[in-house]
Amino acid sequence: MEPLPALRPPQQSRSRASFERVLDAGAQLLAQQGYDAFTIAELSQRANVSVGAIYARVDSKETLVLAIHEREMTRIGREQRIFEQDRRWAGLSDAALVDALVHELSALMLRNQAILRVFQIRAASDARIADAGSRASHDLARAWEARALTCRDSFTHANAERAVDVCFRVVYAAFIRRVLHGPTFESPRALSWEQLADELVALCTAYLFGAVVVDSAQVAQ
Protein backbone atom coordinates (compact mmCIF):
# COMPACT_ATOMS: atom_id res chain seq x y z
CA MET A 1 0.00 0.00 0.00
CA GLU A 2 1.18 3.53 -0.76
CA PRO A 3 2.22 5.71 2.19
CA LEU A 4 -0.65 7.61 3.74
CA PRO A 5 -0.88 11.24 2.61
CA ALA A 6 0.86 13.70 4.96
CA LEU A 7 1.61 11.02 7.55
CA ARG A 8 5.02 11.55 9.14
CA PRO A 9 5.94 8.30 10.91
CA PRO A 10 7.95 8.73 14.11
CA GLN A 11 11.55 7.52 14.07
CA GLN A 12 12.55 7.34 17.73
CA SER A 13 11.24 4.58 20.01
CA ARG A 14 9.64 7.01 22.47
CA SER A 15 7.85 8.81 19.65
CA ARG A 16 6.70 5.51 18.15
CA ALA A 17 5.27 4.43 21.50
CA SER A 18 3.48 7.76 21.80
CA PHE A 19 1.98 7.43 18.32
CA GLU A 20 0.90 3.87 19.06
CA ARG A 21 -1.06 5.24 22.02
CA VAL A 22 -2.66 7.74 19.69
CA LEU A 23 -3.71 5.00 17.26
CA ASP A 24 -5.00 2.76 20.07
CA ALA A 25 -7.02 5.55 21.64
CA GLY A 26 -8.18 6.71 18.22
CA ALA A 27 -9.57 3.30 17.33
CA GLN A 28 -11.43 3.15 20.65
CA LEU A 29 -12.80 6.67 20.22
CA LEU A 30 -13.96 5.99 16.67
CA ALA A 31 -15.67 2.76 17.75
CA GLN A 32 -17.45 4.50 20.60
CA GLN A 33 -18.44 7.79 19.02
CA GLY A 34 -18.17 7.45 15.26
CA TYR A 35 -16.38 9.60 12.73
CA ASP A 36 -18.39 12.80 13.08
CA ALA A 37 -17.88 13.05 16.86
CA PHE A 38 -14.20 12.11 16.62
CA THR A 39 -11.95 15.06 17.51
CA ILE A 40 -8.22 15.34 17.87
CA ALA A 41 -8.73 17.39 21.04
CA GLU A 42 -10.51 14.52 22.80
CA LEU A 43 -8.06 12.02 21.36
CA SER A 44 -5.23 14.07 22.82
CA GLN A 45 -6.74 13.73 26.29
CA ARG A 46 -7.38 10.01 25.97
CA ALA A 47 -3.93 9.19 24.63
CA ASN A 48 -2.16 11.63 26.95
CA VAL A 49 -0.39 13.08 23.92
CA SER A 50 -0.47 16.77 23.11
CA VAL A 51 -2.45 18.07 20.16
CA GLY A 52 0.78 19.52 18.78
CA ALA A 53 2.52 16.13 18.95
CA ILE A 54 -0.38 14.55 17.04
CA TYR A 55 -0.26 17.21 14.34
CA ALA A 56 3.47 16.64 14.10
CA ARG A 57 2.57 13.24 12.64
CA VAL A 58 -0.61 14.00 10.66
CA ASP A 59 -1.94 17.06 8.88
CA SER A 60 -5.64 16.46 9.54
CA LYS A 61 -8.30 14.35 11.18
CA GLU A 62 -8.86 12.59 7.84
CA THR A 63 -5.22 11.49 7.60
CA LEU A 64 -5.29 10.24 11.18
CA VAL A 65 -8.43 8.21 10.51
CA LEU A 66 -6.74 6.68 7.45
CA ALA A 67 -3.81 5.68 9.66
CA ILE A 68 -6.19 4.15 12.21
CA HIS A 69 -8.06 2.35 9.42
CA GLU A 70 -4.85 0.85 8.01
CA ARG A 71 -3.76 -0.33 11.45
CA GLU A 72 -7.15 -1.80 12.37
CA MET A 73 -7.56 -3.58 9.04
CA THR A 74 -4.10 -5.09 9.49
CA ARG A 75 -5.17 -6.34 12.92
CA ILE A 76 -8.44 -7.76 11.57
CA GLY A 77 -6.49 -9.31 8.71
CA ARG A 78 -4.45 -11.26 11.25
CA GLU A 79 -7.69 -12.53 12.79
CA GLN A 80 -8.88 -13.62 9.35
CA ARG A 81 -5.92 -15.96 9.04
CA ILE A 82 -7.80 -18.46 11.18
CA PHE A 83 -9.41 -19.67 7.96
CA GLU A 84 -5.96 -20.63 6.70
CA GLN A 85 -4.98 -22.62 9.80
CA ASP A 86 -5.35 -26.32 8.98
CA ARG A 87 -5.34 -27.42 12.62
CA ARG A 88 -8.49 -25.39 13.38
CA TRP A 89 -10.50 -27.32 10.79
CA ALA A 90 -9.00 -30.79 10.96
CA GLY A 91 -11.32 -33.72 11.57
CA LEU A 92 -14.60 -31.91 10.93
CA SER A 93 -17.33 -33.54 8.90
CA ASP A 94 -18.51 -31.66 5.84
CA ALA A 95 -21.60 -30.27 7.56
CA ALA A 96 -19.62 -29.39 10.69
CA LEU A 97 -17.07 -27.55 8.54
CA VAL A 98 -19.75 -25.33 7.00
CA ASP A 99 -21.21 -24.71 10.45
CA ALA A 100 -17.81 -23.72 11.83
CA LEU A 101 -17.01 -21.48 8.86
CA VAL A 102 -20.23 -19.50 9.23
CA HIS A 103 -19.91 -19.18 13.00
CA GLU A 104 -16.25 -18.18 12.80
CA LEU A 105 -17.12 -15.42 10.36
CA SER A 106 -19.96 -14.35 12.64
CA ALA A 107 -17.57 -14.17 15.60
CA LEU A 108 -15.08 -12.13 13.57
CA MET A 109 -17.74 -9.59 12.61
CA LEU A 110 -19.21 -9.46 16.10
CA ARG A 111 -15.84 -8.82 17.77
CA ASN A 112 -15.13 -5.95 15.43
CA GLN A 113 -18.60 -4.62 14.71
CA ALA A 114 -18.17 -1.16 16.27
CA ILE A 115 -15.07 -0.18 14.30
CA LEU A 116 -16.27 -1.95 11.14
CA ARG A 117 -19.47 0.09 11.25
CA VAL A 118 -17.47 3.32 11.31
CA PHE A 119 -15.36 2.20 8.37
CA GLN A 120 -18.38 1.02 6.38
CA ILE A 121 -20.05 4.38 6.78
CA ARG A 122 -16.85 6.26 6.01
CA ALA A 123 -16.21 4.17 2.89
CA ALA A 124 -19.21 5.81 1.23
CA SER A 125 -17.31 9.10 1.05
CA ASP A 126 -13.67 7.98 1.19
CA ALA A 127 -12.47 5.97 -1.79
CA ARG A 128 -9.22 4.95 -0.07
CA ILE A 129 -11.09 3.32 2.81
CA ALA A 130 -13.54 1.73 0.36
CA ASP A 131 -10.73 0.27 -1.77
CA ALA A 132 -8.82 -1.06 1.24
CA GLY A 133 -12.00 -2.56 2.67
CA SER A 134 -12.76 -4.27 -0.62
CA ARG A 135 -9.26 -5.77 -0.76
CA ALA A 136 -9.65 -7.06 2.79
CA SER A 137 -13.02 -8.59 1.89
CA HIS A 138 -11.50 -10.27 -1.16
CA ASP A 139 -8.73 -11.76 0.99
CA LEU A 140 -11.32 -13.03 3.43
CA ALA A 141 -13.43 -14.48 0.62
CA ARG A 142 -10.49 -16.36 -0.86
CA ALA A 143 -9.53 -17.91 2.47
CA TRP A 144 -13.11 -18.75 3.49
CA GLU A 145 -14.00 -20.21 0.11
CA ALA A 146 -10.77 -22.23 -0.14
CA ARG A 147 -11.59 -23.81 3.20
CA ALA A 148 -15.19 -24.53 2.16
CA LEU A 149 -14.00 -26.14 -1.07
CA THR A 150 -12.17 -28.85 0.86
CA CYS A 151 -15.52 -30.65 1.07
CA ARG A 152 -16.49 -30.04 -2.54
CA ASP A 153 -16.82 -33.76 -3.29
CA SER A 154 -20.01 -33.76 -1.20
CA PHE A 155 -21.62 -30.84 -3.02
CA THR A 156 -24.71 -31.43 -5.10
CA HIS A 157 -24.24 -28.09 -6.84
CA ALA A 158 -22.58 -28.63 -10.21
CA ASN A 159 -20.30 -25.60 -9.92
CA ALA A 160 -18.45 -25.87 -6.62
CA GLU A 161 -16.54 -22.59 -6.91
CA ARG A 162 -19.67 -20.61 -7.70
CA ALA A 163 -21.60 -22.33 -4.93
CA VAL A 164 -19.16 -21.42 -2.16
CA ASP A 165 -18.81 -17.91 -3.56
CA VAL A 166 -22.57 -17.43 -3.37
CA CYS A 167 -22.60 -18.81 0.17
CA PHE A 168 -19.85 -16.40 1.20
CA ARG A 169 -21.62 -13.47 -0.42
CA VAL A 170 -24.90 -14.25 1.36
CA VAL A 171 -23.29 -14.86 4.76
CA TYR A 172 -20.96 -11.86 4.52
CA ALA A 173 -23.76 -9.57 3.35
CA ALA A 174 -26.06 -10.65 6.18
CA PHE A 175 -23.41 -10.02 8.82
CA ILE A 176 -22.07 -6.76 7.43
CA ARG A 177 -25.60 -5.41 7.02
CA ARG A 178 -26.24 -6.18 10.69
CA VAL A 179 -23.00 -4.42 11.58
CA LEU A 180 -24.09 -1.37 9.61
CA HIS A 181 -27.79 -1.13 10.43
CA GLY A 182 -28.49 -3.32 13.47
CA PRO A 183 -30.70 -6.41 13.87
CA THR A 184 -34.11 -5.15 12.71
CA PHE A 185 -33.45 -2.78 9.81
CA GLU A 186 -34.87 -4.97 7.04
CA SER A 187 -37.23 -7.06 9.19
CA PRO A 188 -38.92 -6.48 12.56
CA ARG A 189 -38.19 -10.06 13.61
CA ALA A 190 -35.37 -9.98 16.16
CA LEU A 191 -32.62 -12.57 15.73
CA SER A 192 -29.52 -12.76 17.87
CA TRP A 193 -26.12 -13.09 16.19
CA GLU A 194 -26.12 -16.78 17.12
CA GLN A 195 -29.61 -17.36 15.73
CA LEU A 196 -28.77 -15.58 12.50
CA ALA A 197 -25.60 -17.64 12.14
CA ASP A 198 -27.52 -20.87 12.79
CA GLU A 199 -30.07 -20.04 10.08
CA LEU A 200 -27.32 -19.13 7.62
CA VAL A 201 -25.68 -22.48 8.34
CA ALA A 202 -28.96 -24.20 7.49
CA LEU A 203 -29.24 -22.17 4.30
CA CYS A 204 -25.68 -22.92 3.15
CA THR A 205 -25.91 -26.59 4.09
CA ALA A 206 -29.11 -27.05 2.07
CA TYR A 207 -27.65 -25.15 -0.87
CA LEU A 208 -24.34 -27.03 -0.95
CA PHE A 209 -25.40 -30.54 0.04
CA GLY A 210 -29.11 -30.66 -0.78
CA ALA A 211 -30.92 -31.32 -4.03
CA VAL A 212 -30.27 -28.07 -5.87
CA VAL A 213 -31.53 -27.48 -9.39
CA VAL A 214 -28.97 -25.53 -11.40
CA ASP A 215 -29.30 -24.24 -14.94
CA SER A 216 -26.67 -26.20 -16.88
CA ALA A 217 -26.10 -23.25 -19.22
CA GLN A 218 -25.21 -21.06 -16.28
CA VAL A 219 -22.88 -23.66 -14.80
CA ALA A 220 -20.96 -23.76 -18.05
CA GLN A 221 -20.24 -20.02 -17.90
Sequence and secondary structure as in RCSB ss.txt:
>XXXX:A:sequence
MEPLPALRPPQQSRSRASFERVLDAGAQLLAQQGYDAFTIAELSQRANVSVGAIYARVDSKETLVLAIHEREMTR
IGREQRIFEQDRRWAGLSDAALVDALVHELSALMLRNQAILRVFQIRAASDARIADAGSRASHDLARAWEARALT
CRDSFTHANAERAVDVCFRVVYAAFIRRVLHGPTFESPRALSWEQLADELVALCTAYLFGAVVVDSAQVAQ
>XXXX:A:secstr
    TT     SHHHHHHHHHHHHHHHHHHHHHHHHH  HHHHHHHHT  HHHHHTT SSHHHHHHHHHHHHHHH
HHHHHGGGG HHHHTT  HHHHHHHHHHHHHHHHHHTHHHHHHHHHHHTT HHHHHHHHHHHHHHHHHHHHHHGG
GGGG  SS HHHHHHHHHHHHHHHHHHHHHH TTSS SS   HHHHHHHHHHHHHHHHHS     HHHHH 
